[in-house]
């Protein structure tokens, strides 16, 4: 009889953020599904947020799928955190997705007990590394031991969606490939293929999963089972607008109140307005408009409306000025909006006088 | 195939990350660009499709594995046992016997604290009895011994099948193949 080391890695901190004033309570469950018999076993042990332990229920002669669940109380909401299939001769696989956002990267010297979901933006690339091990070369072994199936799925969250509660079995299979080598495969994607009419506003996820092949040598046959899977979240490109001043406006008095309307700010970003003297010139460093700075450090994009007033101090002289909205993210600094205006606060007195003898 | 040196990626990204949070003033002129437009991304997506790295791998034509792996639900695939403000989830078919007076304890109501089986059973041993079974018995290939069935028939407790103290589903016994057409089938075991 063969036992199998079951690795538990509960990614509890990647769960949707609850209201700030309520501390959510989660209970973890680990289930072992024997294949092809269908016997289900619940380990007697407490499932901690992280740790490893050996399963006491042998998986021979078929295989077993391990599902790691957590259930949030009030109301009861279940999350399938991870699932892995193991058997005597099926290969093992790993999928690692990275992006330019270091959010989910782990320090190799201090690995996190709570791995985070990788994320990127609709206009940025991401990278997928797939590694397969344990492929058999024995001709007597079934095809399921010699090759695996790599699948790429995409799924949109919809307008304003965050992915909470989506049915991931409804994802669209975009492409699939067979991997029959243990040489690691690194796939580079310049842009996401998450569906959406406005490509700047797509939000959703791309999932890469490695499955076994259907094994018809067992009775009953063992369906394709997941060996490894990871997804990356795709968030939209931010946009913004300045109102309160119009393009080319001449301002002769105090500066008017500005309204900065900001949409889809990246979950880790700093957004602000700056002014500089002269016409719009991309890359020009200016003075930050007081009260316009907004820092976002979250798991989902943010929208905001900022009212800015009393900022005359950053406009000391008359002339043509430009105001820009900039957002700085792990991908660099993007200009979201800009306009120029003329400041003319010098009072010119025109007069004449005459004398009478 | 185009590859990326991922080993250098964290360092490179880290430098960007530092720049992110310090670029709020006018001290350092940031390298900036206008936010990407829809048209730019449409063109980029067209090129990305042409360069799909999956095309460099052998084509697979098997059926979508997700179809064979429908959405799962732990709550739907479990039986609930609840009492005294606690509740636990165990695999379906693990409950072998439910006395009528305990049928109301198989519901999950709001406000009840979910715990694992170990904690729940520790405080509810008075009305729950476990029957330790083998893997073969769980698979239905070996029937439960007569003694166990006798014990259950007399037991007034809720009876749960366990394997190494963890709840396990007990599949229906598989009937042995008939050897002769006139052979009377044996009574199905529990």
HADDOCK unambig.tbl for C-alpha pairs under 7 A between the chains (distance, minus, plus):
assign (segid A and resid 27 and name CA) (segid B and resid 114 and name CA) 6.43 0.50 0.50
assign (segid A and resid 27 and name CA) (segid B and resid 115 and name CA) 6.47 0.50 0.50
assign (segid A and resid 37 and name CA) (segid B and resid 139 and name CA) 6.36 0.50 0.50
assign (segid A and resid 39 and name CA) (segid B and resid 138 and name CA) 6.61 0.50 0.50
assign (segid A and resid 39 and name CA) (segid B and resid 139 and name CA) 6.20 0.50 0.50
assign (segid A and resid 39 and name CA) (segid B and resid 169 and name CA) 5.72 0.50 0.50
assign (segid A and resid 39 and name CA) (segid B and resid 171 and name CA) 6.93 0.50 0.50
assign (segid A and resid 40 and name CA) (segid B and resid 91 and name CA) 6.15 0.50 0.50
assign (segid A and resid 40 and name CA) (segid B and resid 168 and name CA) 5.70 0.50 0.50
assign (segid A and resid 40 and name CA) (segid B and resid 169 and name CA) 5.36 0.50 0.50
assign (segid A and resid 41 and name CA) (segid B and resid 91 and name CA) 6.74 0.50 0.50
assign (segid A and resid 41 and name CA) (segid B and resid 166 and name CA) 6.85 0.50 0.50
assign (segid A and resid 41 and name CA) (segid B and resid 167 and name CA) 6.03 0.50 0.50
assign (segid A and resid 41 and name CA) (segid B and resid 168 and name CA) 4.32 0.50 0.50
assign (segid A and resid 41 and name CA) (segid B and resid 169 and name CA) 6.50 0.50 0.50
assign (segid A and resid 42 and name CA) (segid B and resid 90 and name CA) 6.72 0.50 0.50
assign (segid A and resid 42 and name CA) (segid B and resid 91 and name CA) 6.84 0.50 0.50
assign (segid A and resid 42 and name CA) (segid B and resid 166 and name CA) 5.48 0.50 0.50
assign (segid A and resid 42 and name CA) (segid B and resid 167 and name CA) 5.47 0.50 0.50
assign (segid A and resid 42 and name CA) (segid B and resid 168 and name CA) 6.26 0.50 0.50
assign (segid A and resid 43 and name CA) (segid B and resid 166 and name CA) 4.93 0.50 0.50
assign (segid A and resid 44 and name CA) (segid B and resid 117 and name CA) 6.25 0.50 0.50
assign (segid A and resid 44 and name CA) (segid B and resid 118 and name CA) 5.72 0.50 0.50
assign (segid A and resid 44 and name CA) (segid B and resid 165 and name CA) 5.88 0.50 0.50
assign (segid A and resid 44 and name CA) (segid B and resid 166 and name CA) 4.13 0.50 0.50
assign (segid A and resid 45 and name CA) (segid B and resid 118 and name CA) 6.68 0.50 0.50
assign (segid A and resid 46 and name CA) (segid B and resid 116 and name CA) 6.37 0.50 0.50
assign (segid A and resid 74 and name CA) (segid B and resid 110 and name CA) 6.66 0.50 0.50
assign (segid A and resid 74 and name CA) (segid B and resid 111 and name CA) 6.85 0.50 0.50
assign (segid A and resid 75 and name CA) (segid B and resid 110 and name CA) 6.93 0.50 0.50
assign (segid A and resid 100 and name CA) (segid B and resid 13 and name CA) 5.89 0.50 0.50
assign (segid A and resid 101 and name CA) (segid B and resid 13 and name CA) 6.75 0.50 0.50
assign (segid A and resid 102 and name CA) (segid B and resid 10 and name CA) 6.72 0.50 0.50
assign (segid A and resid 102 and name CA) (segid B and resid 13 and name CA) 6.05 0.50 0.50
assign (segid A and resid 102 and name CA) (segid B and resid 14 and name CA) 6.85 0.50 0.50
assign (segid A and resid 123 and name CA) (segid B and resid 36 and name CA) 6.75 0.50 0.50
assign (segid A and resid 123 and name CA) (segid B and resid 41 and name CA) 6.63 0.50 0.50
assign (segid A and resid 149 and name CA) (segid B and resid 60 and name CA) 6.95 0.50 0.50
assign (segid A and resid 169 and name CA) (segid B and resid 66 and name CA) 6.13 0.50 0.50
assign (segid A and resid 169 and name CA) (segid B and resid 70 and name CA) 6.42 0.50 0.50
assign (segid A and resid 169 and name CA) (segid B and resid 71 and name CA) 5.67 0.50 0.50
assign (segid A and resid 176 and name CA) (segid B and resid 59 and name CA) 6.81 0.50 0.50
assign (segid A and resid 176 and name CA) (segid B and resid 60 and name CA) 5.75 0.50 0.50
assign (segid A and resid 177 and name CA) (segid B and resid 54 and name CA) 6.50 0.50 0.50
assign (segid A and resid 177 and name CA) (segid B and resid 57 and name CA) 5.84 0.50 0.50
assign (segid A and resid 177 and name CA) (segid B and resid 58 and name CA) 5.58 0.50 0.50
assign (segid A and resid 177 and name CA) (segid B and resid 59 and name CA) 4.72 0.50 0.50
assign (segid A and resid 177 and name CA) (segid B and resid 60 and name CA) 4.55 0.50 0.50
assign (segid A and resid 178 and name CA) (segid B and resid 57 and name CA) 6.74 0.50 0.50
assign (segid A and resid 178 and name CA) (segid B and resid 58 and name CA) 5.34 0.50 0.50
assign (segid A and resid 178 and name CA) (segid B and resid 59 and name CA) 5.95 0.50 0.50
assign (segid A and resid 178 and name CA) (segid B and resid 60 and name CA) 5.10 0.50 0.50
assign (segid A and resid 186 and name CA) (segid B and resid 3 and name CA) 5.93 0.50 0.50
assign (segid A and resid 187 and name CA) (segid B and resid 53 and name CA) 5.58 0.50 0.50
assign (segid A and resid 188 and name CA) (segid B and resid 53 and name CA) 6.63 0.50 0.50
assign (segid A and resid 189 and name CA) (segid B and resid 48 and name CA) 6.90 0.50 0.50
assign (segid A and resid 190 and name CA) (segid B and resid 48 and name CA) 5.96 0.50 0.50
assign (segid A and resid 191 and name CA) (segid B and resid 45 and name CA) 6.09 0.50 0.50
assign (segid A and resid 191 and name CA) (segid B and resid 48 and name CA) 6.43 0.50 0.50
assign (segid A and resid 198 and name CA) (segid B and resid 38 and name CA) 6.06 0.50 0.50
assign (segid A and resid 199 and name CA) (segid B and resid 38 and name CA) 5.23 0.50 0.50
assign (segid A and resid 199 and name CA) (segid B and resid 41 and name CA) 6.05 0.50 0.50
assign (segid A and resid 199 and name CA) (segid B and resid 42 and name CA) 6.66 0.50 0.50
assign (segid A and resid 200 and name CA) (segid B and resid 37 and name CA) 6.37 0.50 0.50
assign (segid A and resid 200 and name CA) (segid B and resid 38 and name CA) 5.41 0.50 0.50
assign (segid A and resid 223 and name CA) (segid B and resid 68 and name CA) 6.66 0.50 0.50
assign (segid A and resid 224 and name CA) (segid B and resid 65 and name CA) 5.84 0.50 0.50
assign (segid A and resid 224 and name CA) (segid B and resid 68 and name CA) 6.99 0.50 0.50
assign (segid A and resid 270 and name CA) (segid B and resid 21 and name CA) 6.81 0.50 0.50
assign (segid A and resid 282 and name CA) (segid B and resid 32 and name CA) 6.94 0.50 0.50
assign (segid A and resid 282 and name CA) (segid B and resid 33 and name CA) 6.88 0.50 0.50
assign (segid A and resid 283 and name CA) (segid B and resid 29 and name CA) 6.88 0.50 0.50
assign (segid A and resid 283 and name CA) (segid B and resid 30 and name CA) 6.56 0.50 0.50
assign (segid A and resid 283 and name CA) (segid B and resid 31 and name CA) 5.95 0.50 0.50
assign (segid A and resid 283 and name CA) (segid B and resid 32 and name CA) 5.42 0.50 0.50
assign (segid A and resid 284 and name CA) (segid B and resid 29 and name CA) 6.60 0.50 0.50
assign (segid A and resid 285 and name CA) (segid B and resid 26 and name CA) 5.53 0.50 0.50
assign (segid A and resid 285 and name CA) (segid B and resid 29 and name CA) 4.81 0.50 0.50
assign (segid A and resid 286 and name CA) (segid B and resid 26 and name CA) 5.42 0.50 0.50
assign (segid A and resid 287 and name CA) (segid B and resid 25 and name CA) 6.80 0.50 0.50
assign (segid A and resid 287 and name CA) (segid B and resid 26 and name CA) 5.46 0.50 0.50
assign (segid A and resid 288 and name CA) (segid B and resid 25 and name CA) 5.92 0.50 0.50
assign (segid A and resid 288 and name CA) (segid B and resid 26 and name CA) 6.74 0.50 0.50
assign (segid A and resid 328 and name CA) (segid B and resid 20 and name CA) 5.59 0.50 0.50
assign (segid A and resid 329 and name CA) (segid B and resid 20 and name CA) 5.78 0.50 0.50
assign (segid A and resid 330 and name CA) (segid B and resid 16 and name CA) 5.77 0.50 0.50
assign (segid A and resid 330 and name CA) (segid B and resid 17 and name CA) 5.42 0.50 0.50
assign (segid A and resid 330 and name CA) (segid B and resid 20 and name CA) 6.26 0.50 0.50
assign (segid A and resid 332 and name CA) (segid B and resid 32 and name CA) 6.65 0.50 0.50
assign (segid A and resid 333 and name CA) (segid B and resid 30 and name CA) 6.71 0.50 0.50
assign (segid A and resid 333 and name CA) (segid B and resid 31 and name CA) 6.53 0.50 0.50
assign (segid A and resid 333 and name CA) (segid B and resid 32 and name CA) 4.66 0.50 0.50
assign (segid A and resid 333 and name CA) (segid B and resid 33 and name CA) 6.54 0.50 0.50
assign (segid A and resid 334 and name CA) (segid B and resid 32 and name CA) 5.44 0.50 0.50
assign (segid A and resid 334 and name CA) (segid B and resid 33 and name CA) 5.00 0.50 0.50
assign (segid A and resid 334 and name CA) (segid B and resid 34 and name CA) 5.26 0.50 0.50
assign (segid A and resid 334 and name CA) (segid B and resid 35 and name CA) 5.17 0.50 0.50
assign (segid A and resid 335 and name CA) (segid B and resid 32 and name CA) 6.88 0.50 0.50
assign (segid A and resid 335 and name CA) (segid B and resid 33 and name CA) 5.97 0.50 0.50
assign (segid A and resid 335 and name CA) (segid B and resid 34 and name CA) 4.57 0.50 0.50
assign (segid A and resid 335 and name CA) (segid B and resid 35 and name CA) 5.68 0.50 0.50
assign (segid A and resid 336 and name CA) (segid B and resid 34 and name CA) 6.43 0.50 0.50
assign (segid A and resid 336 and name CA) (segid B and resid 35 and name CA) 5.70 0.50 0.50
